[in-house]
């Protein structure tokens, strides 16, 4: 009979100690990595609310002379301030509010003026997150809150009439209206597949 020698080294207390030490180092490294990642995610998650301008600051900015070539939206009560632009959806990734379907309405022509923007954008750079998450606090808007629209060199005042959440396929929020109104919407905290936060405002004196 041919015997087969076992070439595996026998485990010694010293070798077991080394392997145990390596496992401890690995677990410690993974633990630290998870803590760092968790802290970063937490910072990113709440960063849009950090250093948010106060209602007084937003009002002060809104009272500055209106520029002909710089349309903007202000909702002082919830710290919303953003430039408005027309074009395609790439505007949303530039930290701007998108004037969708311009032919549906405007402060000048009446109808249903539609403005949308990101509520929250993930990113590796916290500054980028804050700049692009322009409607993060839109969900906190209340009936009666003031909305200011700088449009073509003039400022228009609106009062919030309704705040609601709808499904992603609720296209009726963009329908034309016989009376002038402003429809502002963004994704719910659950994301684009979850729904939309919709704020409807009407002209005020």
KAZI-V76209 format. One record per residue. N is the residue number from 1. BURIAL is + if it has 24 or more other ideal C-beta (glycine too) atoms within 12 Angstrom, else -. Layout:
n->{N;N}
burial->{BURIAL;BURIAL}
This chain:
n->{1;2;3;4;5;6;7;8;9;10;11;12;13;14;15;16;17;18;19;20;21;22;23;24;25;26;27;28;29;30;31;32;33;34;35;36;37;38;39;40;41;42;43;44;45;46;47;48;49;50;51;52;53;54;55;56;57;58;59;60;61;62;63;64;65;66;67;68;69;70;71;72;73;74;75;76;77;78;79;80;81;82;83;84;85;86;87;88;89;90;91;92;93;94;95;96;97;98;99;100;101;102;103;104;105;106;107;108;109;110;111;112;113;114;115;116;117;118;119;120;121;122;123;124;125;126;127;128;129;130;131;132;133;134;135;136;137;138;139;140;141;142;143;144;145;146;147;148;149;150;151;152;153;154;155;156;157;158;159;160;161;162;163;164;165;166;167;168;169;170;171;172;173;174;175;176;177;178;179;180;181;182;183;184;185;186;187;188;189;190;191;192;193;194;195;196;197;198;199;200;201;202;203;204;205}
burial->{-;-;-;-;-;-;-;-;-;-;-;-;-;-;-;-;-;-;-;-;-;-;-;-;-;-;-;-;-;-;-;-;-;-;-;-;-;-;-;-;-;-;-;+;-;-;+;+;-;-;-;+;+;-;-;-;-;+;-;-;+;+;-;-;-;-;-;-;-;-;+;+;+;+;+;+;+;+;+;+;+;+;+;+;+;+;-;-;-;-;+;+;-;-;+;+;+;+;+;+;-;+;-;+;+;+;+;-;-;-;+;+;+;+;+;+;+;+;+;+;+;-;-;-;-;+;-;-;+;+;+;+;+;+;+;+;+;+;+;+;+;-;-;-;+;+;+;+;+;+;+;-;-;-;+;+;+;+;+;+;+;+;+;+;+;+;-;-;-;-;-;-;+;+;-;-;-;-;-;+;+;+;+;+;+;+;+;+;-;-;-;-;-;-;-;+;+;+;+;+;+;+;+;-;-}
